[in-house]
Amino acid sequence: ENLKILDFYLPRLAMSSNSADRVVAYESLFYRHLLREDWPQALKMSSEIRRDMAEGIFTRDLIMVPFHDKNGNLFLALMVQPWAAVEVVSATPDTATLPPSAFVAFVAASKAKADLPVKCLEKFREYLKREYAQCFGLAMDYHEEQ
């Protein structure tokens, strides 16, 4: 029930922001696709952004993803500057390194297991790799220190 409220209000909050064109708010279903490693469905949820701009979510500064754990604890994952946590590897030996970022923060509505942020981070990184390939068609890797 609480996720339905978040699913309703987060996109509206993003759109009412002064920086609405720099913010994305996904529904909680997005995180379920990540957990199941259903990459086609997760990528489909961001396809509208890619239609508007070829660089897709990498033109955004903040991505909000609500979710809950199996105990019903609510969380909000904030991906900050997703474009800044990547190292792009082109077909040539040249490598472009982008500046560091805060990457992912977690806002918990209640207690969580200590491994939850690590698990989420792994899923977000995998998603961003696939999203980057959809946008640019290049191989990429992430700075592990992020």
C-alpha positions as CSV (number, residue, x, y, z in Angstrom):
1,E,0.0,0.0,0.0
2,N,2.8,2.4,0.9
3,L,4.6,1.6,-2.4
4,K,1.5,2.6,-4.3
5,I,1.6,6.0,-2.6
6,L,5.3,6.4,-3.4
7,D,4.6,5.2,-7.0
8,F,1.9,7.9,-7.3
9,Y,3.8,10.8,-5.7
10,L,7.4,10.4,-6.7
11,P,6.9,11.1,-10.4
12,R,4.8,14.2,-9.5
13,L,7.5,15.4,-7.1
14,A,10.1,15.0,-9.9
15,M,8.0,16.9,-12.4
16,S,7.3,19.7,-9.9
17,S,11.0,20.2,-9.4
18,N,12.8,23.2,-10.8
19,S,15.1,20.7,-12.4
20,A,12.4,18.3,-13.7
21,D,14.3,17.6,-16.9
22,R,17.3,16.4,-14.8
23,V,15.3,14.0,-12.5
24,V,13.8,10.6,-13.1
25,A,11.4,8.8,-10.7
26,Y,10.8,5.1,-11.4
27,E,7.9,3.1,-10.0
28,S,8.7,0.3,-7.5
29,L,8.1,-2.2,-10.3
30,F,11.5,-1.1,-11.8
31,Y,13.4,-2.5,-8.8
32,R,11.5,-5.8,-9.0
33,H,12.8,-6.1,-12.6
34,L,16.3,-5.5,-11.4
35,L,16.0,-8.1,-8.6
36,R,14.8,-10.7,-11.1
37,E,17.5,-9.6,-13.6
38,D,14.7,-9.0,-16.1
39,W,16.9,-6.5,-18.0
40,P,14.6,-6.2,-21.1
41,Q,11.7,-5.0,-18.9
42,A,14.0,-2.6,-16.8
43,L,15.3,-1.1,-20.1
44,K,11.8,-0.8,-21.4
45,M,10.9,1.4,-18.5
46,S,13.6,3.9,-19.5
47,S,13.0,3.7,-23.2
48,E,10.8,6.8,-23.2
49,I,13.7,8.8,-21.9
50,R,15.9,7.4,-24.7
51,R,13.3,8.4,-27.3
52,D,13.4,12.0,-26.0
53,M,17.2,12.1,-25.9
54,A,19.7,9.5,-27.2
55,E,21.8,9.7,-24.0
56,G,18.7,8.6,-22.0
57,I,19.1,8.6,-18.2
58,F,22.7,9.7,-18.6
59,T,21.5,13.2,-19.1
60,R,19.9,13.2,-15.7
61,D,21.4,14.1,-12.4
62,L,19.1,12.2,-10.0
63,I,17.2,8.9,-10.4
64,M,14.8,7.9,-7.6
65,V,13.8,4.2,-7.2
66,P,11.4,3.2,-4.4
67,F,11.4,-0.4,-3.2
68,H,10.8,-2.6,-0.1
69,D,12.5,-5.6,1.3
70,K,10.8,-8.9,2.0
71,N,9.9,-7.6,5.5
72,G,8.0,-4.7,4.0
73,N,10.6,-2.1,5.0
74,L,10.5,0.9,2.6
75,F,13.5,2.4,0.9
76,L,14.3,5.1,-1.6
77,A,17.4,4.6,-3.7
78,L,18.9,7.8,-5.1
79,M,21.2,7.4,-8.0
80,V,23.1,10.7,-8.1
81,Q,24.8,11.6,-11.4
82,P,24.7,8.1,-13.0
83,W,26.8,9.4,-15.8
84,A,29.7,10.2,-13.5
85,A,30.3,6.7,-12.1
86,V,31.3,5.1,-15.4
87,E,34.5,4.5,-17.3
88,V,33.8,4.3,-21.0
89,V,35.9,1.9,-23.0
90,S,35.7,2.6,-26.7
91,A,36.7,0.1,-29.5
92,T,40.1,1.7,-29.5
93,P,42.6,1.4,-26.6
94,D,41.7,5.0,-25.5
95,T,39.7,5.2,-22.3
96,A,37.6,8.2,-21.2
97,T,37.3,8.5,-17.5
98,L,34.4,10.6,-16.1
99,P,34.5,12.4,-12.8
100,P,33.6,10.6,-9.5
101,S,30.1,10.9,-8.1
102,A,28.1,10.2,-5.0
103,F,26.5,7.3,-7.1
104,V,23.9,5.7,-4.9
105,A,22.4,6.7,-1.5
106,F,19.8,4.9,0.4
107,V,17.1,6.5,2.4
108,A,15.5,3.9,4.8
109,A,12.0,4.3,6.3
110,S,12.9,1.6,8.8
111,K,15.7,-0.8,9.8
112,A,17.4,-2.8,7.1
113,K,19.9,-5.6,6.7
114,A,23.4,-4.4,6.3
115,D,23.9,-6.2,3.0
116,L,20.8,-4.7,1.3
117,P,22.6,-1.6,0.0
118,V,25.4,-3.8,-1.4
119,K,22.9,-6.0,-3.2
120,C,21.1,-3.0,-4.6
121,L,24.3,-1.3,-5.7
122,E,25.2,-4.5,-7.7
123,K,21.8,-4.5,-9.4
124,F,22.0,-0.8,-10.2
125,R,25.5,-1.1,-11.6
126,E,24.4,-4.0,-13.9
127,Y,21.4,-2.0,-15.0
128,L,23.5,1.1,-15.8
129,K,25.9,-1.0,-17.8
130,R,23.0,-2.3,-19.9
131,E,21.4,1.1,-20.2
132,Y,24.7,2.6,-21.3
133,A,25.0,0.0,-24.0
134,Q,21.4,0.8,-25.2
135,C,22.2,4.5,-25.4
136,F,25.7,4.5,-26.8
137,G,26.5,1.0,-28.0
138,L,29.9,1.0,-26.2
139,A,31.4,-1.3,-23.7
140,M,31.8,0.2,-20.3
141,D,32.8,-0.5,-16.7
142,Y,32.3,1.3,-13.4
143,H,34.8,2.8,-11.0
144,E,34.8,0.2,-8.2
145,E,35.5,2.8,-5.6
146,Q,32.2,4.5,-6.2
